[in-house]
Amino acid sequence: MSSIIRPGGVIAVVGARGAQGGGLARAIAADPEKRFRARALTRQPASDRARDLAQRGVEVVEVDLDDPETVRRAFTGADAAFCVTDYWEHFDPDREIVQARTMATAAKEAGLRHVIWSTLEDTRRWIPLDDDRLPTLHGHYKVPHFDAKGESNRWFIEAGVPTTFLLTSFYWDNLIHFRMGPTRGADGVLAITFPMDNRKLPGIVAEDIGRCAYGMFQRGDEFVGRTVGIAGEHLTGAQMAQRLTAALGEPVRYDAVPPSVYRALDFPGAADLANMFQFKRDFEAEFCGARSVELSRSLNPRLQTFEHWLAGHARLLCS
């Protein structure tokens, strides 16, 4: 299928210093056929990560998603864009919604041919605010970092922007960067802790999200107007522990705690994450069913399994 992006056309990549956008920018730059050009949008163009992209031949542009004019300028002249927000930067779902509307408006004004919007489920479709199975957070959200993105789908639809709605999965990188890796208990045994019971958790390497997105851009209008979910594997906590045991060379157990226990953990966003895991647990069939490993591999033949990722990162898990 021929691309709807012109040969050599520009893909504007929001969050190019981050996990998802960075993977896409690097994938575009590394393409031996040089089909498209990446324009990296970042608030910190002088950072080490931005300089690394520039050294790869990527155009780096300073952009602040809270400043609509900078987004308009960055999208001007581009053919396509990858749009993402970072809830964990500010823990403000209302701000995410405003930023998404800014990007949708700018995409419409720039006449972009294809936008990939990195979104997630609005969990309130399954658990309304008056349903006490999950506590309500920030006044009107069940899982704030999911719901704000899902609610923001409307901006791209109402703007009439040719959009692919990309559903991502749990980053295995979170085991290193988000205090979710194995920790040693009082008994000296390493353990991972999730409120997932024996349900499966779709996971993926963050870098592979960008590579999958690049695969979508290459396949023309096949995914325009569609919601597409990606994952590297669907694994239970026990299966993750088994693979960690093999990678680390010592036993790792899986502790399946109740969501209420996870909510009480002492780190920012614990309640949000507990609600997230409970949603994934209680709606396993729907959540896993929306994320196809086979499709992900067709988009990104280099897609990594959890075992493959651990082979290169296990030494960082307990450092």
Number of C-alpha atoms within 10 A of each C-alpha: 8 11 16 17 22 14 13 13 17 22 27 30 30 30 25 31 24 17 17 26 28 24 25 29 30 22 20 25 21 12 12 8 9 12 16 21 21 26 26 29 30 23 16 17 19 13 11 11 16 25 16 14 22 17 10 14 16 19 17 22 22 16 22 17 24 14 11 18 13 16 25 20 15 24 26 16 15 22 24 28 25 29 25 24 22 15 17 11 7 9 16 15 23 14 17 24 19 17 23 26 20 20 26 28 21 23 30 18 14 18 17 23 21 26 27 26 25 23 27 22 20 21 23 18 10 11 16 15 18 11 12 10 13 21 17 19 14 13 9 15 22 28 28 28 26 20 21 27 24 21 18 21 23 14 18 24 13 10 15 14 23 21 26 26 22 25 20 22 23 17 21 21 20 14 18 18 12 11 12 16 21 20 17 13 9 7 6 8 13 21 20 21 17 22 24 24 19 14 19 21 23 26 23 26 25 22 21 27 30 25 26 27 25 24 20 24 26 18 16 16 20 15 18 20 17 13 17 20 22 26 30 27 24 21 17 18 21 19 16 19 22 16 17 26 16 15 20 16 10 11 15 23 21 20 16 16 13 14 23 15 13 21 17 11 12 9 10 10 14 16 25 23 19 24 25 21 21 23 21 21 20 13 15 17 12 10 19 24 12 18 24 17 22 15 16 26 18 13 22 19 14 12 24 18 17 20 17 13 16 20 13 10 14 19 12 12 19 13 6
